[in-house]
Amino acid sequence: FVVPILALPAAKPRMDDGSCPPSQNWTEGQDETLRCSARGNPRPHLECTKDGEPFPTGVSRPVTRAHAGTYRCRATNPLGTAVQTVTVWVHCEWRRGSRGSWASWGSWGSRGSW
């Protein structure tokens, strides 16, 4: 008795705008997830970082202004590597009751001037 096995062709890692959107909008205080995945055969290992620190994908977490910035996602398998940069914008309310604003890493910087 023989069982047919579907053999998929080998493929280097691939990330596109659908699987790893290069711009993501989050809202301060809400639970959000960094959306990024990679395709390939064998299945690629995916690692995303922010400021050199690992940041897992697919994990919901409460958002703060510190989450705004640029994330680097890297997918690897024996056939190659794919890299995608993801900019996360965080919508936050101004403390004085204004309508809010979108912050990015460049707007807020690390000075805490917000």
C-alpha positions in Angstrom: 0.0 0.0 0.0 1.6 3.3 -1.2 0.5 6.7 0.1 1.2 9.6 -2.3 3.1 12.5 -0.7 2.8 15.9 -2.0 6.3 17.3 -2.5 6.4 21.1 -2.6 9.3 22.7 -4.4 12.0 24.3 -2.3 11.7 28.1 -2.0 13.7 30.8 -0.3 11.8 33.0 2.3 9.4 35.6 1.0 7.5 38.4 2.7 5.1 40.6 0.9 2.9 43.5 1.8 0.0 41.1 2.5 1.9 38.8 4.9 4.1 41.5 6.5 2.5 45.0 6.0 5.3 47.7 5.9 3.1 50.2 7.8 0.8 49.3 10.7 -1.4 51.6 12.7 -2.0 50.8 16.4 -4.0 52.7 19.0 -2.5 53.5 22.4 -4.2 51.5 25.2 -5.6 48.9 22.8 -4.3 45.3 22.4 -2.4 45.0 19.1 -0.2 42.5 17.4 2.8 42.9 15.1 1.6 41.3 11.9 4.3 39.6 9.9 4.8 36.2 8.5 7.0 34.6 5.9 6.6 31.9 3.3 9.1 29.4 2.0 10.1 25.8 1.9 11.5 24.7 4.2 9.4 26.9 6.5 11.5 30.0 7.4 12.4 31.1 10.9 11.1 34.6 11.5 12.6 37.1 13.9 11.5 40.7 14.4 13.4 43.3 16.4 12.9 46.8 17.5 16.0 48.8 18.5 18.0 45.5 18.4 15.7 43.8 20.9 13.6 40.8 19.9 9.9 41.6 19.4 7.6 38.5 18.8 5.0 38.6 16.1 1.4 37.3 16.6 1.4 38.2 20.3 -1.3 40.6 21.5 -0.1 43.2 23.9 -1.4 46.6 25.3 0.1 49.4 23.2 2.0 52.4 24.6 3.7 55.2 22.8 7.0 53.4 23.1 5.8 50.8 20.6 5.9 53.5 17.8 8.9 53.0 15.6 10.7 50.8 13.0 10.8 47.1 13.3 13.1 44.8 11.3 11.8 41.4 10.4 14.1 38.8 9.1 13.1 35.4 7.7 15.7 32.7 7.0 15.9 29.1 5.8 18.7 27.2 4.2 17.9 28.7 0.8 18.2 32.4 1.8 17.0 35.4 3.8 14.2 38.0 3.3 14.1 41.2 5.3 11.1 43.5 5.7 11.1 46.9 7.6 7.8 47.6 9.3 6.9 51.1 10.6 4.4 51.1 13.5 2.4 54.3 14.0 0.7 54.7 17.4 -2.5 56.8 17.6 -2.5 58.5 20.9 -4.6 61.1 22.7 -3.1 64.3 23.8 -3.3 64.9 27.5 -5.1 68.2 27.1 -8.2 66.8 25.4 -7.3 67.4 21.8 -8.4 64.9 19.1 -5.3 62.9 19.1 -2.3 62.4 16.8 -0.3 59.8 15.0 3.2 59.3 16.4 6.1 57.6 14.9 9.6 56.9 16.1 10.7 60.1 14.5 8.0 62.3 16.0 8.5 61.1 19.6 12.2 60.2 19.6 13.7 59.1 22.9 13.5 62.4 24.7 10.0 61.8 26.2 8.9 65.2 25.0 5.3 64.1 24.5 
